[in-house]
Amino acid sequence: MGVLADRGGHKAAIHTAGSSALGRMLIRYFKAKNITLINIVRKQEFVEELEKEGADYVLNSQAADFEERSKEIVQKENATLALDAIGGDFTNNILKAQPAGSETLVN
């Protein structure tokens, strides 16, 4: 994902497995490349952990205001790249929040 962000000229990206080992590596990588990363997690405890690790944004997908906040932040940061580990309707929500011409990879 990091190479895709570099080559594609993306200024911000979304990662739906923010608390995973890959998610934690991406936080450091994107920080070094000056690319904003929006991390999505499923538990509040991960929000706090990733914020301590220096994450730009950490959103809890179980929070009542998740869809509203994620759309607001994705648009504000112009997140044109996403790596989605969840799929289904969740991917659709990401696609709707992203600007036209964005890339979303589902794995």
C-alpha positions as CSV (number, residue, x, y, z in Angstrom):
1,M,0.0,0.0,0.0
2,G,2.9,2.4,0.8
3,V,4.4,2.0,-2.7
4,L,0.9,2.5,-4.3
5,A,0.5,5.7,-2.3
6,D,4.0,6.9,-3.3
7,R,3.6,6.1,-7.0
8,G,0.0,7.3,-7.2
9,G,0.7,10.6,-5.6
10,H,-1.9,10.1,-2.9
11,K,-1.8,12.5,0.0
12,A,-4.1,10.5,2.2
13,A,-5.2,6.9,2.6
14,I,-7.6,4.7,4.5
15,H,-6.7,1.3,6.1
16,T,-9.5,-0.8,7.6
17,A,-7.3,-3.1,9.7
18,G,-5.6,-0.3,11.6
19,S,-4.8,-2.3,14.7
20,S,-3.1,-5.1,12.8
21,A,0.7,-5.5,12.5
22,L,0.4,-4.2,9.0
23,G,-1.6,-1.2,10.2
24,R,1.0,-0.3,12.8
25,M,3.8,-0.5,10.2
26,L,1.8,1.6,7.8
27,I,1.4,4.3,10.5
28,R,5.2,4.6,10.7
29,Y,5.7,4.3,6.9
30,F,3.1,6.9,6.0
31,K,4.3,9.3,8.7
32,A,7.8,9.1,7.2
33,K,6.4,9.8,3.7
34,N,4.2,12.7,5.0
35,I,1.0,10.9,3.8
36,T,-2.0,11.1,6.1
37,L,-3.4,7.7,7.2
38,I,-6.9,7.1,8.4
39,N,-7.0,3.9,10.4
40,I,-10.2,2.1,11.1
41,V,-10.5,-0.3,14.1
42,R,-13.3,-2.2,15.8
43,K,-12.5,-1.4,19.5
44,Q,-12.0,1.8,21.4
45,E,-8.9,0.4,23.1
46,F,-7.2,0.3,19.7
47,V,-8.1,4.0,19.1
48,E,-6.1,5.0,22.2
49,E,-3.2,2.6,21.4
50,L,-2.8,3.9,17.8
51,E,-3.1,7.5,18.8
52,K,-0.2,6.9,21.3
53,E,1.8,5.4,18.4
54,G,1.3,8.6,16.4
55,A,-1.6,7.8,14.1
56,D,-3.1,10.7,12.3
57,Y,-6.6,9.5,12.6
58,V,-8.1,6.4,14.2
59,L,-11.8,5.7,13.8
60,N,-13.8,3.1,15.7
61,S,-16.2,1.4,13.2
62,Q,-18.5,0.5,16.1
63,A,-19.0,4.1,17.2
64,A,-22.4,5.6,16.7
65,D,-21.0,8.5,14.6
66,F,-18.6,6.4,12.6
67,E,-20.1,6.9,9.1
68,E,-20.5,10.7,9.6
69,R,-17.0,11.2,11.0
70,S,-15.3,8.9,8.4
71,K,-17.0,10.7,5.5
72,E,-16.0,14.1,7.0
73,I,-12.4,13.1,7.5
74,V,-12.0,11.2,4.2
75,Q,-13.3,14.3,2.4
76,K,-11.3,16.8,4.5
77,E,-8.0,14.8,3.8
78,N,-8.9,13.9,0.2
79,A,-8.2,10.2,0.9
80,T,-7.9,8.8,-2.6
81,L,-6.5,5.4,-1.7
82,A,-8.0,2.7,0.6
83,L,-6.9,-0.8,1.6
84,D,-10.0,-2.6,2.8
85,A,-9.7,-5.9,4.7
86,I,-13.4,-6.1,5.6
87,G,-15.3,-6.1,2.3
88,G,-19.1,-6.2,1.7
89,D,-21.2,-3.2,2.7
90,F,-18.2,-1.7,4.5
91,T,-16.4,-1.3,1.2
92,N,-19.4,0.4,-0.3
93,N,-19.3,3.0,2.6
94,I,-15.7,3.7,1.9
95,L,-16.3,4.1,-1.8
96,K,-19.1,6.6,-1.2
97,A,-16.9,8.7,1.1
98,Q,-13.9,8.8,-1.2
99,P,-13.5,11.5,-3.9
100,A,-14.1,10.6,-7.6
101,G,-11.2,8.8,-9.2
102,S,-10.1,7.1,-5.9
103,E,-8.6,3.6,-5.7
104,T,-9.8,1.0,-3.2
105,L,-8.2,-2.4,-2.9
106,V,-10.0,-5.2,-1.1
107,N,-8.0,-8.0,0.2
